[in-house]
Amino acid sequence: SLYNGPLRFGALQQATGLPPRTLSLRLKELEAFGLISRTEYSEAPPRVEYALTSLGQALQPALKALAQWEARLG
């Protein structure tokens, strides 16, 4: 999860199990809403990392509460 720090696309795909196209679209949406940032590094091979913005971090308590509520409902 991005709450633990920046991750690369492959790590996010492994963590979520989403197909690459779906994950790419979701990341673009989250970036457009200002919840995550995308950082490109000038390396060979190219490296891109995704990280939560301060707005994304501020949502953590609410998302955690929703997950706990969902778990109780089963």
N, C-alpha and C positions, 0 to 999 in steps of 0.2 A: 504494500500500500504506500501511496505517496506521503502518508502521515509519518512514515519512518525516514523520509528523505527522498532526494531525486532518484528517478529510475529511467533506464533506457527502454525503448519500445519493446524489445524482446522480453525483458523482465516483466513489463506490464502485461504483455500478451500471455506469458506463462502464468502470472498471478490471477488473471481474469478468465482465461480460457476462451476469450473472444477471438473470432476470426480476424486476421490482419485488417481487412477493409473496415469492418465494424469498429474495431478499436481506433483506427485512424480517424474515422468520422467522429467518434465520441470525444477523442482528444481535441480535435479541432473545435467542437462545440464548447467543451470546457474552457478552452483557451479564449474563445470569443466571448464567453461570459465572465472572463477575468478570474476564473477559479484556479487555473494552472498556467504556468509559463513554460515555454519551449526554448531551450538554449542549444544552439548549434555550435560545435567546436570545429575549428579548422585543423583537422587531423586527417591522416590517411590510415585506415579508412575513416570516413566521416563519422562523427559521434553526435548524437542528439540526446539530451536529457530533458525529462519533464519533472516539474516540481510544483508543489502547491504555492499559490500566492498567499498573502496575508488574509485575503477574503476566503480562499479555500480552507485555510487553517481555522478560521473563525467558525466555519460550518461543522467542524469535527464534533463538538458536543451534541448538536442537533442530530447529526447522522448516526452517532453512536446510540442515542436515545431511541431513534427510529428502529435501528437494528435490534435493540433489546426488546422493544415492544413487539416487533415482528416475531422474534424467537418465542416470546411468551404465548403468542396466538397460535403458534405451531403451524 
